[in-house]
Amino acid sequence: MLLPCFAAAEPLRIATWHVELSRDGPGRLLGDLMEPDDQVRAVVDVIASARPDVILLTDVDWDSGGEAALALQHLLDTAGTPLPHAFAPPPNAGVQRGLDVDGDGRTGEPEDALGYGRFRGDGGLLLLANRPLEPLRDLSALPWAEAPGSLMTEDERAALEPLPLGTIGHWSVTLDDGPELLLLMAGPPVFDGPEDRNGRRNADEVALWPHYLDGTLGPRADLPFVLLGNANLDPEDGDGRRDAIRALLSDPRLQDPQPRGDAPPDPAQAGDPGLDTADWPEPRPGNLRVSYVLPSADWIVTDAGVIWPTPGTPAATASRHGLVWVDLTRPGS
């Protein structure tokens, strides 16, 4: 079967970065972007050094007017890295529906939102590209109870009926005439109790994408694709149901380029430290691999890596996470 070609015959650099551009109140990120603080300047410098064609930034506060996205695009353009096309959908984070999600007898707290959030739009995602983007599918309202293979308990189904699977959301976007970009941002599998509600929900969020590729959730475009973002799940270390990310990484429709960086060794961890993408305090959770760029099997991967800002430099203030990038070409390009 011939796959449709897309406009870019040149190598394509696709990146993702959990950038920690979340603030403690609505509108505060925009203020820091309009009058850039040290962290914002460091973020811009790191993205400019990566020179992505497409980058998915996770943990970026959303606003209804898209003003924060525009302000960041202006800073990147000034830094010589124009990424004029943006997709910044409203996340589930911070949206209240009167639920007592954590079962503590109170409602209206950050833990009770459809996705954890102190305000609507807290810690969403922002996709930037140097060519046009076209939204394709929005699965953000899919109820957790209706997700294929849902790990939601019967008690949760009765008490939390409107709760969506996505703590942030699930989206599919096409880049120009292709490829299809599958945007991954799962909630952390921690911050709960022995009921492991967050762990089960995180695992189901990660497991959704193979079902999407199967066509279980409806027909999808016959395009090469790239799954990218933050799964908040490491295949070897940390909390969470690691079988979910292992199953995703071993899916024959995907390939794992295993981007490598210079994360410091962590003797308490079983996984390869060169693959880690987050630098958290030891011993728990320690350094983990949580961010991924996973192309479909029909791509040719020409290079890949993780950019860790040098400790002690201004860029080190950007994020506790490394920027993950993969260079791709299509056969015959």
C-alpha positions, -999 to +999 in steps of 0.1 A: +000+000+000+014+034-010+015+059+018+006+095+010+035+118+006+037+151+024+051+185+015+084+183+033+109+162+014+137+175+036+146+161+070+122+169+097+132+176+133+104+169+158+109+176+194+091+177+227+099+193+260+082+194+294+091+230+298+075+240+332+059+272+319+031+269+345+025+296+370+005+298+402-024+318+387-041+326+354-024+353+333+009+352+352+027+333+325+017+360+299+033+386+322+065+366+324+065+363+286+058+400+279+087+410+303+108+379+301+122+365+333+153+344+335+135+311+331+116+323+300+149+336+284+165+302+292+135+284+276+138+305+244+176+299+242+173+261+245+145+259+219+165+281+196+196+259+200+175+228+191+162+243+159+130+222+157+106+222+128+079+210+152+080+211+190+054+200+215+058+220+248+041+204+278+032+221+311+024+255+295-005+275+309-034+279+284-054+311+279-085+315+258-071+342+236-039+323+228-019+353+240+008+333+258+014+313+227+017+345+206+041+360+231+064+330+231+063+328+193+074+365+192+104+357+215+114+327+194+111+347+162+133+374+177+158+346+186+160+335+150+137+304+154+104+313+137+076+288+146+046+308+133+020+280+135+005+270+168-020+246+182-030+253+219-062+235+227-081+240+260-070+213+285-091+194+310-068+207+337-085+230+362-120+224+348-144+219+378-176+198+374-186+195+411-168+162+416-150+149+446-124+131+426-100+123+455-128+113+479-119+136+508-154+150+512-146+183+496-151+196+461-136+225+441-100+217+450-073+213+423-075+175+428-112+176+420-109+191+385-113+170+354-075+171+354-054+184+383-053+222+381-054+253+403-072+272+376-086+264+341-057+259+317-031+251+344-002+233+327-016+226+292+003+220+260+014+240+231+024+227+197+046+250+176+057+244+140+073+262+110+045+250+087+007+249+089-010+227+114-045+212+110-064+197+140-077+163+131-092+145+161-101+156+197-106+128+221-103+149+252-139+144+263-137+106+260-150+093+294-125+073+314-152+047+319-156+042+281-119+040+273-109+006+259-098-017+287-105+010+313-091+003+347-117+025+364-134+008+393-171+003+396-173+027+425-155+053+405-178+048+376-208+055+398-193+085+416-172+101+388-193+095+357-183+127+339-146+122+345-127+121+311-098+098+305-074+127+297-060+147+326-049+172+299-064+158+268-058+137+236-054+153+203-044+144+167-030+171+144-017+170+109+014+189+098+008+205+064-001+174+042+013+150+068+025+135+091-001+130+118+011+141+152-004+123+182-001+145+212+007+127+245+004+144+279-006+120+307-011+128+343+015+116+369+008+082+384+014+094+420-001+118+445-029+094+455-032+065+480-034+027+479-064+030+456-039+039+428-065+060+410-038+082+394-017+052+385-046+035+368-057+066+349-021+073+338-018+038+324-051+041+305-040+074+291-008+058+277-027+027+265-052+048+245-029+054+216-026+017+204-064+015+204-065+047+184-041+032+158-062+001+158-092+022+146-111+012+178-120+049+184-131+055+148-113+057+114-080+076+112-060+091+084-037+068+065-007+089+072+028+083+087+026+095+122+047+106+152+035+101+189+052+127+211+049+142+245+051+134+282+038+100+294+049+106+330+059+069+329+093+052+327+096+016+314+121+006+341+120+029+371+097+051+392+061+047+402+033+038+379+022+008+359+053+004+337+037-023+316+016+004+298+047+022+285+065-010+278+036-021+256+036+012+238+073+011+231+071-025+218+042-018+194+054-029+160+038+001+144+061+024+163+099+027+166+118+040+195+149+060+184+160+060+221+173+096+221+203+100+244+216+128+265+240+135+294+218+130+324+239+121+355+240+085+365+216+074+392+228+043+410+193+037+425+178+033+390+176+002+368+172+020+335+199+034+312+206+070+325+214+081+290+178+078+281+164+098+310+145+130+303+137+143+338+161+152+366+142+149+399+157+145+434+171+112+445+163+087+457+126+091+447+117+096+421+152+103+408+160+107+371+134+091+348+126+087+311+091+103+308+091+123+275+090+105+241+092+111+204+080+078+187+078+078+149+058+052+130+078+023+117+079+037+081+101+067+089+139+067+086+155+080+118+187+099+110+196+113+144+181+118+179+191+132+212+182+149+245+194+184+252+203+190+289+211+226+297+246+228+312+245+229+350+256+263+364+247+282+332+216+305+328+200+278+305+199+254+335+170+274+349+147+265+320+134+232+333+142+200+352+135+182+320+156+177+289+144+186+254+139+154+233+144+156+195+144+132+166+154+138+130+133+120+104+130+115+067+106+094+046+119+066+023+128+081-011+130+117+002 
